[in-house]
Each structure stands twice: as structure tokens, then as C-alpha cells.
Amino acid sequence: MDLQNTVKEALNALYHHPDDAVRVRADRWLQEFQHTIDAWQVADSLLHDSSSNIETLIFCSQTLRSKVQRDFEELPSEAFRPLRDSLYALLKNLNKGPPKVRTQICIAVAALAVHVSVEEWGGGGIVNWLSNEMKSHPEFIPSFLELLTILPQEVHSYKIAARPERRRQYERELISSAEVALTLLTACLGFHELKEQVLEGFASWLRLSHGIPASTLASHPLVHAAVSCLSSDQLLDAAVNVISELIHYTVSGSSGGISAQLPLIHVLVPRVMGLKDQLRDSSKDEEDVKAIARLFAEMGDSYVDLIATGTDEAMLIIQALLEVASHPEFDISSMTYNFWHILQVNLTRRDSYESYGSEASIELEKNRRIQIFRSPFEMLVSLVSFRVEYPEDYQELSEEDHKDFRHTRYAVSDVLIDATEVLGGEPTLKILFLKLVQAVGNCRNDETCKWQPVEAALYCIQAIAKSISTKEAEILPQVMALIPKLPHQLRLLQTVCTTIGAYSKWIDSAPVELSILPPLVDILTRGMSASEDCAAAAAVAFKYICEDCRKKFSGSLDGLFHIYHIAISGEGGYKVSSDDSMHLVEALSAVTTELLPEHAKKALELICMPAISPLQEIINQGGAALQQVPARQLTVHIDRLACIFRNVNLPEIVADAIQRFWPTLKAIFDHRAWDMRTMESLCRSCKYAVRTCGRFMGVTIGAMLEEIQALYQQHNQSCFLYLSSEVIKIFGSDPSCATYLRSLIETLFSHTIKLLMTIQDFTARPDIADDCFLLASRCIRYCPDLFLPSSIFPSLIDCSMIGITIQHRDACKSILTFLSDVFDLANSSAGDKYQPLINDLILRRGANLTRILIASITGALPSSRIEEVSYVLLSLTRTYGVKVLDWAKESISLIPPTAITEAECSSFLKALSDAASGSSSSSLTDTLEELSDVCRRNKTVQDIVQGALRPLDLNFTTVA
């Protein structure tokens, strides 16, 4: 009683105390209480107490539901009947009680049914038990109906801590009871006030069971009830849910094919088609229209194979779906967008026509269908294109509304691209161009011009750019000629810029006599001065134009560099942000790559000048100034250098520039090695230099390696490891670099191992762990002769075993990849000469390593990591065979039988044995996922398993 009162007091404090701190303490105490064994009795007693208020009832019902779901194993086996009877009594008591509380009790009963066998419910399972109770106590039918609805919904609930085999068994039990459930639901149809509940229950059971013949369902009273309720405003939602489930039912994998389902389809489709006029009924509630539109969309998605044949009946459905697409509300219209996509795929994909045999027959049928669907897709283009128009009050809309509008434009772009697949790019372009011409014609002057339709048409034209041939010669010359004459409005200018960028490849192919490029470049420079958004669009377009039309710019370099220098310097009124300026750097890099070597060298100097000069100015002010300057003042310029080194594909010329810039880069290394942000930027720049220049780096690479070795030992910056990975990839197989690289490997790894002595060290430095083992994997691939015989390799294996259970995803993945790379090498013909060395290391550590991997699968790592861990275990098993089975048997035997049964252990060991014999890896992965599920089914079990395996106690321990 004292504990019951404490719960009531805590709830009162949680909901009513004025002090936030008190409410937080009350909440924490209540959460902890829910995990105690006493919570069973207290929650049950308070639910049966007629004086409990609504707050107490909701909390206790949630607590009891959660206990049944997650902690049922806490109870002795004989507790089932008293618990069932108590929940049953509550279900009856709450027949007219608070719905939230009743629902929690229903979920608890459903969870109880998952946990215990059919026999516990009297032989026929919970559905038969419920049937008997409904017949005996018809006054409690509303509660029983809710339970009947919830039972199939909980079949796949992973909140219920049941073993996978029991979960599958329960699903089979419930499916075998489907007929009984439908009989109960049919019997309740006579109660008009329960009809909505009955339809919800029917929809729920349809989702679970797909074994009832279509002919049976076609004449079933529940189906006819659902169909008749489509005309009821009160029951429309529930009826739509049922019809939607029936439509899915007819095309489910186990339905026996569409022909077997025709009796049911012939009942459903005409009734759904009968709702078409309601789509235009202005008196209809919007939610009702949305529900009806959803039915048409579901019908289209499900029967697309039938619709694609283009029969007269199919075209009636198409007309209805066009009606939905034309609805003024985007939320309703867009319900059909997925249908148009899958119809397009069906019409254009060859395997849709395989049954037609010969190539000639296939082509004939494909052309016939596409001809039939041309008109609907042309209409669709017109119906969706206006939706991208900016609203008049766009400026006043919230950020969330702006986000929704952007989403609308992306969705419409996808529909237009689908249309081009059926109609062809040029015919679609023609439809959109006519809209552009019409919009421009309605726009007499800048003062009274309604720019939104012009922008919308142009947006649609740029959306389909990839579908238009670079040889198109009718429409695009007119579009490009029209662009310079469009009104001067910022959002329109932004779309003009994106359109220029989208058609850069066409612009490159356009006949020289059209002289398209100069006026378009002028528009882009105007865009850079207009606003930040326009400048961003113009910078991207400028990049595409320079990349695709680079040969056309060879005589205009002075003009390009003038634009570049003004934009980068921030002078001259340009509004290009430092991030967007990177597009201009890429643009000039692309043009420079195309030049002859004597011109390219000068061009590269001009591109680099705005980046290298400010760095040199800061360095010239002395070491103190360099140390104090904000990182951003350095990284903005270093990132531009990185972009240049990455995109100017002239190795010798770039290498020569890097050698000249090295003193500047070295000064930043020396004075800012403590600054992670600057070092990451500088290492990225050096990485691209190494990648582009390769062996042309000459003496610079040696100086760079000496620099990072020394600085890594002082400042522990992970980016030095990342840069070293790139060096290993490029130079690892070069014998002339062996001395440099051996020193690099031993220095970097020796220092890293000292930093990663415990799992806490890994957790504190996940970036170092990640980059360390990425580097180690690179060494295995590119310089195994240097790496594997080194004195550091055994210590790195031990280090990886400490870090396997790190929770950081990327670091964990790098460690697991390193280990699997080691085992794969030992198991390959290329690794024959390393086998004795690797075997000596792994065989002494194998038992512990296997135990850590099993602990990782069973709870030490998140379940999302199972695939990677499984691959390491598979790789280990295929390399060491029966030894791994012995290690696994030893590890799994440590887990108490309360957590994992003998059958589950045997299943795991058999899967491992099969994998060792060469069976498919997927069966092992499936078994490991099941083992993981068993061992994580609730926190108590997970703690027992991890307490038995104790993976963190195995650090650096080797077994003789």
C-alpha cells in the first residue's frame, strides 16, 4: 500500500507540481519504478482500484502493458492464469471506460498471447477463447472487438520480448484462426454502433491473412458491408481502409496471381469507380475527398500491370486518376504521382513485354501501348506544371511552408521526367515551351508583369534537361533567345541561371552561328550581383558551363579570370558566398585542364593567386599572427587550393605549383598543428595534391611525410592518418618509397596504439580509431610486404580487439574491415607467404576474438552492425574452420540457459559449421540475426548475456 501511495504522489507531482525540478525527479522515479518487479503488483492493484484517477489509470495501464511485453519472463510459469484473469477482468471493467486505458490492456493481452502456447488458452488459442467469451458475455463486445482488432496488429511487434521461433509459431496460430475471427466480426455487423469497429477489425485481419479464396471474399458479408459503407459519411474512412486492404490482398505474393483474384476485383473496381464524381463535389469534406483519392491511387498502384494493357476499362481508371491529379490540393493530386512513375516504368521496360516472344512482336506491342498513353501523359504534363508556381504571398509564408513548396517542385520534376520517358524529351519540351510563350505573352512590362507563370514554365523546362538531346534544334534555340529578354525579377533570374546550367551540354553542342554563349555568361554575371540565392545558382551554372563548354573559352580567358577574381575577392558587388565560390574554382580548374601546357601553367598561377596570396600575407606577419588568426580565415583559402589540386588534371604542372607553395603549407603545418579544423583542411588539400600528382610530387612528398610523422606524435590529429592512407594508396607499391613508408607506418601506428589502450580511449577518440584502421586496411592492400612483417602488426591486432565494441559506427566499421581484410588475405592465394605469420598471431588470439565477435552480435554492438560483424566471423570461420567452431562452442556455452536454449545454441553452431564448409553466407547471417534477436529480447536477458561473455575483459589477453 505504501508503494501504491508513493506512485500516486509521484504522478500527482509529475502532472501538478509547480516546480520543474520536482516534476523531473518524479518522472525519473516513475521510469525507474516501471523496471522493478514490484511494478507488476502495484500497477495491477491500482487499475482495479475504483478510486484511481485517469492519470493513475493511464500510467498503470502503460506500465502493465510494458511489463507483459518486455518482462514476462520475470514471472513464474504459474503466474499466467492469474495475470490473464486479471487482464480479462480489467477488459470487462473498462468496456465503457477511458479508451486510452482499454487499448493498453488489449495490447497487454495480445502480448500475453504471443508469449504463451495455444494450450494455455484452452486448446484453441486466444481467438477461440475470445469467441467463447463474446458468446458468454455479449455486453462486453466493444472491449472484445478492440482486442480482436489488436491481436493481428501485434504479430510483428518487436516490443514483445518473444523468441523468433515463438513469434513465427504465434503468427501461424493466428492465421489458422482467421476464419473464426471473421465469423465473430460478421456476427457483430448487426450492431450499427459497432460497424466502424467491425470494419477496423476486418482491415486488421486482412493485413495478416492472405489465404482466403477471392471467390469467398467476393460474396463475404464483411466485404459487402465495407463496399456499402463507401456511401456513408460517418463510415467512409473505415470502409476505405478495408477496400484498400482488399486491393492489396488481390495482388499480394500469396494471392495466386491476378486471374485468381478476378471475382474480388470485379466487386471492388466498379464500386471504387462509382466514387469518381465525388472528387469534384465541392460540398464534400476535404478529408473524405482525400480518402477517396487514396483509393484511386491504391487501385492504380496495385493494378498497373492490367492498366498498362490499355484496354477500354483501363482507360476509365486512367481518366479517374487524371481527375485526382487535377485536384487543386497538392496533397490530393500528388497521391497519383507514384502511379504515373510505375506506369511509365511498365510501359518502357522491356521485361514487361517478354510474354510477346519475338523482338518484332515486343516492339509492336510496346509502340501500341505508348501510343495509347501519349494523350494521358500530355494531359498530365499540363496538369502538374502549374503547381510549381510561386504563391503570391511566398514571402509571408513560414519556413516550413517554404520547405513544403520545395518538396512540391521536386515531386513535379520527377513526374515531368517520367512523362519524357513515355512522350520523349522533345515533345514534352514543346508542351512546356508553349506554356512559357503564353506566360511571356501575358507579361507586357516589368511593372504589371505576373512573373510567376514565366518562372514556373522555365523551371519545368530545366527539370527535363537531361531528357533533351544535345542535337535538339527547334525549341531550345528559341528558349535561349528568349532568356535574355525575360523580366528582371530575382526568383525568375535564379531559375534562368539554373536553366543555363542545366543545358550546358546542349549549349556546347549548339551551332557557332547562334552565338548563344556570350549573352548567357552575361546573365550569369548579373546573377552573381543580384542576391545570394541568385549568386549561388549562377555560380553552379558557371561551373557547368565551364566544364562542358571549356573548349569554347580558350579565347576568352581574360574575361573568365576577371569574373573569377572579382567573385573570389568579394569586390565589385558580387554576392557569391565563400562556399559557393568553390563552384567558380571548379569552373576555372576545368578550363585550365583543357589548355596547352605553356598556357595552363600561367592559368594555374592565376587561379591559385587569390588563395595563396592571403595565406602568404598572414605568414609574413610572423608566427604569433599565424597562431592567433581564426581558423576560418585560413581554411577558406586552403579549401580553394584543395579544390584546384583536385580538379586541375595536369599532374606535372600541379606538382610544380605545390613545390613552390610548400614553404607556405609547411608554415601552416608548423604553427597550426594544434588546430583540428585547419589541419583537416590542409590535409584534405595535400590528399588531393597526392592523388592528382602521384609520383610527380618528387621531393615534396618526402618533406610532407616527415612533417606529418613529427606533428602526429605531438598533436594527435586524426587527419594525419587520413592523409597517410592516401600516400599509401598512391606510393605503397613503389619499391623506391619503401624506406619512407616503413618509417611512416611504424611511427604512426606505434603512437596510435599508445593512445588506444582501453575501450574508453576508443570512445574518447573515435576519429583516430577510424582513420588508424582505415590506414591499416590500406597497408594490407597496397604494401603488405612492409606492414605484415613489421613489429607493430601484432600490437595492432590486439588493439583492434579492444576496439571492436566501440559504439561509433564508422570507427567500428573500420576495425571490422581491417580484421576481415587480415583473414581474407590469409585465405587467399596471394597471401600464401603471409599465412604462417598471420596464423601464429590469430591462433593464439582466436578464442578471445571469437568470444568478442559473439558478444558483439548478441548485444555489445547495435543490431545495425550485425552484417559487418557476421562477415568478420564468416571470414574467420572460412580461414580457420573447425578451430573457430571449438572457440564458438566454448563462448556460447558461457551463456546461461535462461537466456538461450540448447536448440538455439545448436542452430548457431550448425550454421557456423555449414559456413566453414562453404555454404552461402546469407544463411549464417540469418541465424546470427536470430541469435541477436534472442539475446536482445529484453534488457535483463541482454545484461545476462553480456555479463557471461564479458567482451571488455579480454583486452590484450592471448591464449597459448
TAMOMO-V722522 format. One line per field, one symbol per residue. psi: psi as a letter, one per 20 degrees, with the letter a starting at -180 (. if undefined). A space follows every 50 residues. Layout:
psi: ???
//
This chain:
psi: hghghggggggggghiphpghgggggggghghhhiqhhhgggggghhioi iprhggggghhhggggggghkhihqqhiigghgghghgghgghjhkaphg ggghgghggghhhhhqrghhjjhjrhggghgghhhhmiijhgghggghhh ghhigjojipmqqgghgggggggghijhggghgggghihhohijgghghg gggghhhgpkipqhhghhjphhghggghihjphhjgghgggghghhghgi jqhjijrhhhjhhhhhggghhghiighihjoiiqphhggggghhgggggg ghkhhghiikrghhhghghhhhgghiphphhggihihhghghgggghiph iijhiidqhggghggghgghhhjggghghgghhhhiijppqhkghiqrhg hgghggggggghggghhghhhghqgghghgghhhhgggghhingrhgjpn hghgggghghghhjgiipqijpjgghhhghhhgiiqqnpghghghgghgg ghkhhghhiqqhihlhgghghggghhhhigrggghgghgghhggghghkh hiihjkhggghggghgghijrjjqkprhghhhhhggghggghhirqghhh ggghghghgighghghgghiirhgghhipqhhhghhhhhggggghhiomn gggghgghhhighghhhgghijhioggghggghgghghgggghciihchh hghgggghgghhhhikphhhggghggggggihjohijggghgggghgghg hghhhmhrhhgghhlhhggghghggghhhhhhlhhhggiqihgghhgggh hhigjphpgggghgghggghhghhghjqhhjgiighggggghhiiggggg ggghhghjihqqhijhgggghghgggghhjdhghggggggghihpqihhp rhhhgggghghgghhhijrqhhhgggghhgggggijhrhggghgghhghm hijjpjpqp.
//
